[in-house]
Amino acid sequence: MKRLSFPVLALLVACGTPQEQCIARVTRDLRTVDKLIAEAEGNLARGYAYEEYTVSFPVFEPCLRPGKPTPENPSPPPVAGTCRDTREETLTRPKAIDLAAEARTLDQLKAKRRQLARASEPGIAQCRAEFPE
């Protein structure tokens, strides 16, 4: 789902007004820190984190295989059969975390967010001046 949400978000940002696109560029790091803060708050509320891992498994699908040549027919038509392929699926599982370290990380992220918010204010004002709506 995360893989799908990024292209959709990128498409929506591309469709925004020039002012919205400019502000999105200026606040990219701020949005990233906001996501990390939300994740850390969720981890502390639950008492554990989620970890993603990938599982590979075989899949057998119909396919065409080359036919066996014979002296009478040196280039035979393909033959229907099954072919093995490998698929991957990303799953999540609970993961134990150090709650004190997560709380410290959250405090640091909140401090960084305040810093980024102050730093992005001139850029946002410039975007609004350059692209009034």
BELLIN-V935816 format. One record per residue. N is the residue number from 1. RES is the residue in one letter. PSI is psi as a letter, one per 30 degrees, with the letter a starting at -180 (999 if undefined). Layout:
N&RES&PSI / N&RES&PSI
This chain:
1&M&e / 2&K&e / 3&R&e / 4&L&e / 5&S&e / 6&F&e / 7&P&e / 8&V&e / 9&L&e / 10&A&e / 11&L&e / 12&L&e / 13&V&e / 14&A&f / 15&C&f / 16&G&l / 17&T&l / 18&P&e / 19&Q&e / 20&E&e / 21&Q&e / 22&C&e / 23&I&e / 24&A&e / 25&R&e / 26&V&e / 27&T&g / 28&R&e / 29&D&e / 30&L&e / 31&R&e / 32&T&e / 33&V&e / 34&D&e / 35&K&e / 36&L&e / 37&I&e / 38&A&e / 39&E&e / 40&A&e / 41&E&e / 42&G&e / 43&N&e / 44&L&e / 45&A&e / 46&R&e / 47&G&g / 48&Y&l / 49&A&l / 50&Y&k / 51&E&k / 52&E&k / 53&Y&l / 54&T&k / 55&V&k / 56&S&k / 57&F&k / 58&P&k / 59&V&k / 60&F&k / 61&E&l / 62&P&k / 63&C&l / 64&L&k / 65&R&l / 66&P&k / 67&G&l / 68&K&k / 69&P&k / 70&T&l / 71&P&e / 72&E&e / 73&N&i / 74&P&f / 75&S&i / 76&P&l / 77&P&l / 78&P&l / 79&V&k / 80&A&k / 81&G&a / 82&T&k / 83&C&k / 84&R&k / 85&D&l / 86&T&k / 87&R&l / 88&E&k / 89&E&k / 90&T&k / 91&L&l / 92&T&l / 93&R&l / 94&P&k / 95&K&k / 96&A&k / 97&I&l / 98&D&j / 99&L&e / 100&A&e / 101&A&e / 102&E&e / 103&A&e / 104&R&e / 105&T&e / 106&L&e / 107&D&e / 108&Q&e / 109&L&e / 110&K&e / 111&A&e / 112&K&e / 113&R&e / 114&R&e / 115&Q&e / 116&L&e / 117&A&e / 118&R&e / 119&A&f / 120&S&f / 121&E&e / 122&P&e / 123&G&e / 124&I&e / 125&A&e / 126&Q&e / 127&C&e / 128&R&e / 129&A&e / 130&E&e / 131&F&i / 132&P&k / 133&E&999
